[in-house]
């Protein structure tokens, strides 16, 4: 069994997330994964509204000029760019592609889907 809480958005680009999901699906008979929703307006890592919708260069600029969420202001451009690229939130469509056999549950906050629970091999979760 694999339990993963807010990890898949940190493994890199979509191709890396695909490799991660393939490894989970290959190894585990059961899995339970939670990840934030790209479309939820409040980004949980930077604690900033809509930062995930901005181009990576603008996110890097913000990281260089402000303390954001769990990240302190980063002086160096290359490191700020690395931080900006280190989080790639997933869309529901992408989750279906990565875990086609899984049940996907919308975790709600104020009526909006803030994150997804993806599980396989368990009874239906209500």
OpenMM code with the backbone's topology and positions (N, CA, C; nanometers):
from openmm import Vec3, app, unit

residues = "UNK UNK UNK UNK UNK UNK UNK UNK UNK UNK UNK UNK UNK UNK UNK UNK UNK UNK UNK UNK UNK UNK UNK UNK UNK UNK UNK UNK UNK UNK UNK UNK UNK UNK UNK UNK UNK UNK UNK UNK UNK UNK UNK UNK UNK UNK UNK UNK UNK UNK UNK UNK UNK UNK UNK UNK UNK UNK UNK UNK UNK UNK UNK UNK UNK UNK UNK UNK UNK UNK UNK UNK UNK UNK UNK UNK UNK UNK UNK UNK UNK UNK UNK UNK UNK UNK UNK UNK UNK UNK UNK UNK UNK UNK UNK UNK UNK UNK UNK UNK UNK UNK UNK UNK UNK UNK UNK UNK UNK UNK UNK UNK UNK UNK UNK UNK UNK UNK UNK UNK UNK UNK UNK UNK UNK UNK".split()
positions = [
    Vec3(0.0844, -0.1178, 0.0000),
    Vec3(0.0000, 0.0000, 0.0000),
    Vec3(0.0890, 0.1241, 0.0000),
    Vec3(0.0473, 0.2217, -0.0761),
    Vec3(0.1192, 0.3491, -0.0819),
    Vec3(0.0250, 0.4599, -0.0364),
    Vec3(0.0771, 0.5455, 0.0510),
    Vec3(0.0073, 0.6652, 0.0957),
    Vec3(0.0958, 0.7833, 0.0602),
    Vec3(0.0417, 0.8774, -0.0129),
    Vec3(0.1183, 0.9944, -0.0561),
    Vec3(0.0343, 1.1190, -0.0343),
    Vec3(0.0818, 1.2069, 0.0503),
    Vec3(0.0100, 1.3293, 0.0823),
    Vec3(0.0868, 1.4494, 0.0291),
    Vec3(0.0348, 1.5105, -0.0755),
    Vec3(0.0945, 1.6313, -0.1341),
    Vec3(0.2408, 1.6114, -0.1719),
    Vec3(0.2660, 1.5081, -0.2517),
    Vec3(0.4011, 1.4799, -0.3005),
    Vec3(0.4086, 1.4944, -0.4522),
    Vec3(0.3102, 1.4430, -0.5238),
    Vec3(0.3180, 1.4357, -0.6701),
    Vec3(0.3399, 1.5729, -0.7348),
    Vec3(0.2925, 1.6785, -0.6723),
    Vec3(0.3115, 1.8120, -0.7309),
    Vec3(0.4545, 1.8622, -0.7166),
    Vec3(0.5387, 1.7865, -0.6438),
    Vec3(0.6782, 1.8263, -0.6216),
    Vec3(0.7796, 1.7451, -0.7026),
    Vec3(0.7351, 1.6497, -0.7828),
    Vec3(0.8310, 1.5604, -0.8498),
    Vec3(0.8830, 1.6133, -0.9828),
    Vec3(0.8319, 1.7253, -1.0295),
    Vec3(0.8834, 1.7834, -1.1532),
    Vec3(0.7731, 1.8111, -1.2535),
    Vec3(0.8117, 1.8073, -1.3794),
    Vec3(0.7182, 1.8339, -1.4889),
    Vec3(0.6175, 1.7195, -1.5025),
    Vec3(0.5220, 1.7353, -1.5948),
    Vec3(0.4181, 1.6336, -1.6127),
    Vec3(0.4783, 1.4964, -1.6439),
    Vec3(0.5817, 1.4917, -1.7241),
    Vec3(0.6456, 1.3636, -1.7585),
    Vec3(0.6991, 1.2946, -1.6329),
    Vec3(0.7524, 1.3719, -1.5390),
    Vec3(0.8011, 1.3166, -1.4122),
    Vec3(0.6834, 1.2699, -1.3257),
    Vec3(0.5751, 1.3446, -1.3292),
    Vec3(0.4555, 1.3042, -1.2556),
    Vec3(0.3983, 1.1748, -1.3145),
    Vec3(0.4087, 1.1599, -1.4455),
    Vec3(0.3645, 1.0362, -1.5124),
    Vec3(0.4508, 0.9184, -1.4668),
    Vec3(0.5812, 0.9376, -1.4589),
    Vec3(0.6712, 0.8309, -1.4102),
    Vec3(0.6378, 0.7943, -1.2658),
    Vec3(0.6094, 0.8950, -1.1841),
    Vec3(0.5730, 0.8740, -1.0436),
    Vec3(0.4435, 0.7919, -1.0349),
    Vec3(0.3436, 0.8311, -1.1123),
    Vec3(0.2159, 0.7584, -1.1083),
    Vec3(0.2319, 0.6165, -1.1614),
    Vec3(0.3105, 0.5992, -1.2659),
    Vec3(0.3345, 0.4644, -1.3194),
    Vec3(0.4023, 0.3757, -1.2153),
    Vec3(0.4964, 0.4313, -1.1409),
    Vec3(0.5644, 0.3535, -1.0364),
    Vec3(0.4653, 0.3133, -0.9273),
    Vec3(0.3810, 0.4055, -0.8864),
    Vec3(0.2790, 0.3745, -0.7852),
    Vec3(0.1876, 0.2638, -0.8353),
    Vec3(0.1381, 0.2774, -0.9565),
    Vec3(0.0438, 0.1806, -1.0130),
    Vec3(0.1092, 0.0440, -1.0348),
    Vec3(0.2377, 0.0424, -1.0633),
    Vec3(0.3097, -0.0834, -1.0851),
    Vec3(0.3380, -0.1554, -0.9529),
    Vec3(0.3741, -0.0814, -0.8499),
    Vec3(0.4201, -0.1394, -0.7233),
    Vec3(0.3054, -0.1716, -0.6274),
    Vec3(0.2070, -0.0838, -0.6188),
    Vec3(0.1067, -0.0934, -0.5119),
    Vec3(-0.0210, -0.1633, -0.5571),
    Vec3(-0.0698, -0.2506, -0.4726),
    Vec3(-0.2019, -0.3101, -0.4939),
    Vec3(-0.3101, -0.2130, -0.4486),
    Vec3(-0.2741, -0.1272, -0.3542),
    Vec3(-0.3632, -0.0231, -0.3037),
    Vec3(-0.2840, 0.1062, -0.2933),
    Vec3(-0.3493, 0.2168, -0.3238),
    Vec3(-0.2844, 0.3456, -0.3013),
    Vec3(-0.3861, 0.4514, -0.2648),
    Vec3(-0.3362, 0.5514, -0.1925),
    Vec3(-0.4157, 0.6655, -0.1453),
    Vec3(-0.3273, 0.7877, -0.1629),
    Vec3(-0.3692, 0.8785, -0.2497),
    Vec3(-0.2883, 0.9950, -0.2847),
    Vec3(-0.3744, 1.1201, -0.2677),
    Vec3(-0.3154, 1.2236, -0.2134),
    Vec3(-0.3835, 1.3526, -0.2003),
    Vec3(-0.2943, 1.4562, -0.2660),
    Vec3(-0.3552, 1.5477, -0.3396),
    Vec3(-0.2789, 1.6547, -0.4035),
    Vec3(-0.3680, 1.7776, -0.4227),
    Vec3(-0.3112, 1.8977, -0.4108),
    Vec3(-0.3908, 2.0203, -0.4309),
    Vec3(-0.4415, 2.0323, -0.5750),
    Vec3(-0.5509, 2.1023, -0.5906),
    Vec3(-0.6122, 2.1269, -0.7203),
    Vec3(-0.5541, 2.2534, -0.7831),
    Vec3(-0.5076, 2.2426, -0.9057),
    Vec3(-0.4544, 2.3573, -0.9796),
    Vec3(-0.5540, 2.4733, -0.9831),
    Vec3(-0.6818, 2.4419, -0.9971),
    Vec3(-0.7823, 2.5464, -1.0152),
    Vec3(-0.8333, 2.6082, -0.8854),
    Vec3(-0.7898, 2.5591, -0.7702),
    Vec3(-0.8295, 2.6252, -0.6460),
    Vec3(-0.7507, 2.7556, -0.6378),
    Vec3(-0.8176, 2.8686, -0.6175),
    Vec3(-0.7489, 2.9986, -0.6302),
    Vec3(-0.6371, 3.0251, -0.5286),
    Vec3(-0.6438, 2.9636, -0.4129),
    Vec3(-0.5419, 2.9889, -0.3096),
    Vec3(-0.4366, 2.8788, -0.3158),
    Vec3(-0.3148, 2.9133, -0.3542),
    Vec3(-0.2069, 2.8159, -0.3698),
    Vec3(-0.1501, 2.7822, -0.2323),
    Vec3(-0.1505, 2.6528, -0.1929),
    Vec3(-0.1160, 2.6170, -0.0551),
    Vec3(0.0325, 2.6191, -0.0193),
    Vec3(0.1218, 2.6212, -0.1157),
    Vec3(0.2649, 2.6209, -0.0859),
    Vec3(0.3167, 2.7634, -0.0637),
    Vec3(0.2701, 2.8531, -0.1502),
    Vec3(0.3141, 2.9927, -0.1425),
    Vec3(0.2152, 3.0799, -0.0643),
    Vec3(0.0993, 3.0226, -0.0293),
    Vec3(-0.0052, 3.0953, 0.0438),
    Vec3(-0.0357, 3.2287, -0.0248),
    Vec3(-0.0618, 3.2181, -0.1538),
    Vec3(-0.0785, 3.3354, -0.2395),
    Vec3(-0.1912, 3.3051, -0.3382),
    Vec3(-0.2815, 3.4000, -0.3582),
    Vec3(-0.3923, 3.3789, -0.4505),
    Vec3(-0.3454, 3.3819, -0.5958),
    Vec3(-0.3704, 3.2726, -0.6687),
    Vec3(-0.3499, 3.2666, -0.8125),
    Vec3(-0.2074, 3.2586, -0.8625),
    Vec3(-0.1109, 3.2397, -0.7766),
    Vec3(0.0289, 3.2373, -0.8221),
    Vec3(0.0539, 3.1247, -0.9228),
    Vec3(-0.0194, 3.0140, -0.9114),
    Vec3(0.0017, 2.9004, -1.0014),
    Vec3(-0.0399, 2.9314, -1.1451),
    Vec3(-0.1189, 3.0357, -1.1660),
    Vec3(-0.1632, 3.0723, -1.3006),
    Vec3(-0.0629, 3.1639, -1.3718),
    Vec3(0.0332, 3.2162, -1.2983),
    Vec3(0.1305, 3.3104, -1.3546),
    Vec3(0.2440, 3.2375, -1.4259),
    Vec3(0.3041, 3.3013, -1.5254),
    Vec3(0.4221, 3.2419, -1.5894),
    Vec3(0.5340, 3.2202, -1.4870),
    Vec3(0.6153, 3.1204, -1.5100),
    Vec3(0.7193, 3.0822, -1.4141),
    Vec3(0.8152, 3.1978, -1.3845),
    Vec3(0.8435, 3.2830, -1.4825),
    Vec3(0.9343, 3.3964, -1.4607),
    Vec3(0.8752, 3.4972, -1.3621),
    Vec3(0.7449, 3.5178, -1.3691),
    Vec3(0.6799, 3.6100, -1.2750),
    Vec3(0.6759, 3.5483, -1.1353),
    Vec3(0.6502, 3.4179, -1.1271),
    Vec3(0.6549, 3.3506, -0.9964),
    Vec3(0.7947, 3.3647, -0.9369),
    Vec3(0.8984, 3.3467, -1.0189),
    Vec3(1.0365, 3.3598, -0.9711),
    Vec3(1.0621, 3.5026, -0.9225),
    Vec3(1.0106, 3.6021, -0.9948),
    Vec3(1.0265, 3.7423, -0.9523),
    Vec3(0.9626, 3.7626, -0.8150),
    Vec3(0.8403, 3.7110, -0.7965),
    Vec3(0.7722, 3.7239, -0.6672),
    Vec3(0.8525, 3.6574, -0.5556),
    Vec3(0.9100, 3.5423, -0.5852),
    Vec3(0.9907, 3.4693, -0.4863),
    Vec3(1.1162, 3.5489, -0.4502),
    Vec3(1.1715, 3.6240, -0.5446),
    Vec3(1.2892, 3.7070, -0.5163),
    Vec3(1.2553, 3.8311, -0.4345),
    Vec3(1.1299, 3.8748, -0.4387),
    Vec3(1.0942, 4.0017, -0.3754),
    Vec3(1.0082, 3.9913, -0.2504),
    Vec3(0.9533, 3.8727, -0.2251),
    Vec3(0.8622, 3.8587, -0.1109),
    Vec3(0.8811, 3.7238, -0.0411),
    Vec3(0.8541, 3.7215, 0.0887),
    Vec3(0.8389, 3.5947, 0.1594),
    Vec3(0.7004, 3.5431, 0.1220),
    Vec3(0.6955, 3.4224, 0.0698),
    Vec3(0.5681, 3.3654, 0.0246),
    Vec3(0.5456, 3.2301, 0.0903),
    Vec3(0.4455, 3.2222, 0.1734),
    Vec3(0.4104, 3.0944, 0.2351),
    Vec3(0.5269, 3.0325, 0.3097),
    Vec3(0.5640, 2.9122, 0.2678),
    Vec3(0.6714, 2.8374, 0.3345),
    Vec3(0.8097, 2.8788, 0.2840),
    Vec3(0.8157, 2.9744, 0.1916),
    Vec3(0.9419, 3.0131, 0.1284),
    Vec3(0.9812, 3.1555, 0.1665),
    Vec3(1.1032, 3.1694, 0.2134),
    Vec3(1.1567, 3.3033, 0.2396),
    Vec3(1.2059, 3.3625, 0.1084),
    Vec3(1.2127, 3.4944, 0.1058),
    Vec3(1.2606, 3.5664, -0.0118),
    Vec3(1.3957, 3.5087, -0.0548),
    Vec3(1.4097, 3.4813, -0.1842),
    Vec3(1.5321, 3.4224, -0.2393),
    Vec3(1.6009, 3.5254, -0.3282),
    Vec3(1.7236, 3.5609, -0.2956),
    Vec3(1.7949, 3.6666, -0.3686),
    Vec3(1.8376, 3.6253, -0.5094),
    Vec3(1.8746, 3.5015, -0.5276),
    Vec3(1.9351, 3.4564, -0.6534),
    Vec3(1.8298, 3.4130, -0.7553),
    Vec3(1.8458, 3.4664, -0.8764),
    Vec3(1.7487, 3.4361, -0.9824),
    Vec3(1.7389, 3.2863, -1.0087),
    Vec3(1.8517, 3.2189, -1.0227),
    Vec3(1.8481, 3.0760, -1.0580),
    Vec3(1.7764, 2.9938, -0.9511),
    Vec3(1.7997, 3.0265, -0.8259),
    Vec3(1.7326, 2.9527, -0.7176),
    Vec3(1.5834, 2.9867, -0.7137),
    Vec3(1.5458, 3.1123, -0.7374),
    Vec3(1.4038, 3.1507, -0.7375),
    Vec3(1.3308, 3.0800, -0.8526),
    Vec3(1.3979, 3.0661, -0.9649),
    Vec3(1.3401, 2.9948, -1.0787),
    Vec3(1.3237, 2.8460, -1.0457),
    Vec3(1.4221, 2.7904, -0.9797),
    Vec3(1.4168, 2.6502, -0.9372),
    Vec3(1.2983, 2.6270, -0.8421),
    Vec3(1.2789, 2.7169, -0.7488),
    Vec3(1.1670, 2.7060, -0.6539),
    Vec3(1.0343, 2.7180, -0.7289),
    Vec3(1.0257, 2.8158, -0.8189),
    Vec3(0.9021, 2.8365, -0.8957),
    Vec3(0.8663, 2.7132, -0.9780),
    Vec3(0.9656, 2.6474, -1.0326),
    Vec3(0.9428, 2.5280, -1.1146),
    Vec3(0.9234, 2.4015, -1.0312),
    Vec3(0.9523, 2.4096, -0.9022),
    Vec3(0.9511, 2.2885, -0.8189),
    Vec3(0.8104, 2.2420, -0.7809),
    Vec3(0.7101, 2.3239, -0.8095),
    Vec3(0.5727, 2.2872, -0.7756),
    Vec3(0.4875, 2.2976, -0.9012),
    Vec3(0.4287, 2.1846, -0.9365),
    Vec3(0.3382, 2.1806, -1.0517),
    Vec3(0.2084, 2.1147, -1.0080),
    Vec3(0.1071, 2.1990, -0.9821),
    Vec3(-0.0223, 2.1474, -0.9396),
    Vec3(-0.0929, 2.0792, -1.0557),
    Vec3(-0.1729, 1.9795, -1.0212),
    Vec3(-0.2423, 1.9004, -1.1228),
    Vec3(-0.3873, 1.9432, -1.1406),
    Vec3(-0.4348, 1.9256, -1.2628),
    Vec3(-0.5746, 1.9475, -1.2972),
    Vec3(-0.6461, 1.8126, -1.2909),
    Vec3(-0.7755, 1.8148, -1.2703),
    Vec3(-0.8532, 1.6906, -1.2605),
    Vec3(-0.8340, 1.6027, -1.3841),
    Vec3(-0.8338, 1.6599, -1.5018),
    Vec3(-0.8138, 1.5852, -1.6270),
    Vec3(-0.6800, 1.5103, -1.6239),
    Vec3(-0.5762, 1.5756, -1.5746),
    Vec3(-0.4441, 1.5121, -1.5673),
    Vec3(-0.4454, 1.3953, -1.4687),
    Vec3(-0.5185, 1.4107, -1.3598),
    Vec3(-0.5271, 1.3031, -1.2609),
    Vec3(-0.5936, 1.1809, -1.3230),
    Vec3(-0.6997, 1.2023, -1.4014),
    Vec3(-0.7636, 1.0916, -1.4718),
    Vec3(-0.6648, 1.0216, -1.5651),
    Vec3(-0.5793, 1.0997, -1.6304),
    Vec3(-0.4790, 1.0415, -1.7197),
    Vec3(-0.3733, 0.9623, -1.6425),
    Vec3(-0.3322, 1.0149, -1.5270),
    Vec3(-0.2270, 0.9506, -1.4480),
    Vec3(-0.2758, 0.8274, -1.3726),
    Vec3(-0.4009, 0.8303, -1.3293),
    Vec3(-0.4571, 0.7214, -1.2482),
    Vec3(-0.5938, 0.6802, -1.3037),
    Vec3(-0.5985, 0.6209, -1.4240),
    Vec3(-0.7277, 0.5944, -1.4892),
    Vec3(-0.8177, 0.4958, -1.4152),
    Vec3(-0.7633, 0.4075, -1.3362),
    Vec3(-0.8436, 0.3069, -1.2660),
    Vec3(-0.8900, 0.3534, -1.1280),
    Vec3(-0.8429, 0.4668, -1.0846),
    Vec3(-0.8676, 0.5138, -0.9468),
    Vec3(-1.0007, 0.5872, -0.9337),
    Vec3(-1.0475, 0.5911, -0.8112),
    Vec3(-1.1592, 0.6780, -0.7766),
    Vec3(-1.0994, 0.8124, -0.7344),
    Vec3(-1.1597, 0.9190, -0.7816),
    Vec3(-1.1116, 1.0535, -0.7491),
    Vec3(-1.2215, 1.1266, -0.6733),
    Vec3(-1.1855, 1.1752, -0.5566),
    Vec3(-1.2800, 1.2462, -0.4711),
    Vec3(-1.2369, 1.3923, -0.4637),
    Vec3(-1.3339, 1.4819, -0.4805),
    Vec3(-1.3067, 1.6250, -0.4665),
    Vec3(-1.3138, 1.6615, -0.3189),
    Vec3(-1.2061, 1.7177, -0.2675),
    Vec3(-1.2035, 1.7674, -0.1300),
    Vec3(-1.2388, 1.9159, -0.1371),
    Vec3(-1.3470, 1.9553, -0.0724),
    Vec3(-1.4030, 2.0899, -0.0891),
    Vec3(-1.3658, 2.1857, 0.0239),
    Vec3(-1.3599, 2.3127, -0.0125),
    Vec3(-1.3423, 2.4217, 0.0819),
    Vec3(-1.4202, 2.5403, 0.0259),
    Vec3(-1.5156, 2.5932, 0.1025),
    Vec3(-1.6005, 2.7030, 0.0567),
    Vec3(-1.6689, 2.6706, -0.0769),
    Vec3(-1.7061, 2.5437, -0.0955),
    Vec3(-1.7761, 2.5017, -0.2161),
    Vec3(-1.6876, 2.4768, -0.3369),
    Vec3(-1.5583, 2.5030, -0.3254),
    Vec3(-1.4644, 2.4821, -0.4357),
    Vec3(-1.3783, 2.3591, -0.4068),
    Vec3(-1.3348, 2.2915, -0.5126),
    Vec3(-1.2466, 2.1759, -0.4954),
    Vec3(-1.1064, 2.2258, -0.4655),
    Vec3(-1.0617, 2.2058, -0.3413),
    Vec3(-0.9280, 2.2524, -0.3026),
    Vec3(-0.8218, 2.1480, -0.3303),
    Vec3(-0.8609, 2.0199, -0.3257),
    Vec3(-0.7639, 1.9131, -0.3517),
    Vec3(-0.8369, 1.7873, -0.3937),
    Vec3(-0.7581, 1.6934, -0.4403),
    Vec3(-0.8116, 1.5656, -0.4849),
    Vec3(-0.7589, 1.4536, -0.3968),
    Vec3(-0.8458, 1.3591, -0.3695),
    Vec3(-0.8057, 1.2338, -0.3062),
    Vec3(-0.8204, 1.1280, -0.4144),
    Vec3(-0.7136, 1.0587, -0.4414),
    Vec3(-0.7097, 0.9576, -0.5460),
    Vec3(-0.6842, 0.8251, -0.4759),
    Vec3(-0.7717, 0.7297, -0.4947),
    Vec3(-0.7479, 0.6020, -0.4279),
    Vec3(-0.7881, 0.4847, -0.5143),
    Vec3(-0.7221, 0.3743, -0.4892),
    Vec3(-0.7476, 0.2513, -0.5624),
    Vec3(-0.7251, 0.1330, -0.4679),
    Vec3(-0.8127, 0.0325, -0.4788),
    Vec3(-0.7979, -0.0882, -0.3993),
    Vec3(-0.8715, -0.0845, -0.2666),
    Vec3(-0.9404, 0.0239, -0.2385),
    Vec3(-1.0195, 0.0388, -0.1157),
    Vec3(-1.1674, 0.0382, -0.1552),
    Vec3(-1.2538, 0.0166, -0.0576),
    Vec3(-1.3963, 0.0330, -0.0817),
    Vec3(-1.4228, 0.1786, -0.1158),
    Vec3(-1.5353, 0.2041, -0.1784),
    Vec3(-1.5700, 0.3429, -0.2114),
    Vec3(-1.5689, 0.4286, -0.0860),
    Vec3(-1.5131, 0.5470, -0.0985),
    Vec3(-1.5078, 0.6431, 0.0114),
    Vec3(-1.6169, 0.7460, -0.0144),
    Vec3(-1.6927, 0.7786, 0.0867),
    Vec3(-1.8023, 0.8761, 0.0677),
    Vec3(-1.7610, 1.0128, 0.1128),
] * unit.nanometer
topology = app.Topology()
chain = topology.addChain("A")
for resn in residues:
    res = topology.addResidue(resn, chain)
    for name in ("N", "CA", "C"):
        topology.addAtom(name, app.Element.getBySymbol(name[0]), res)
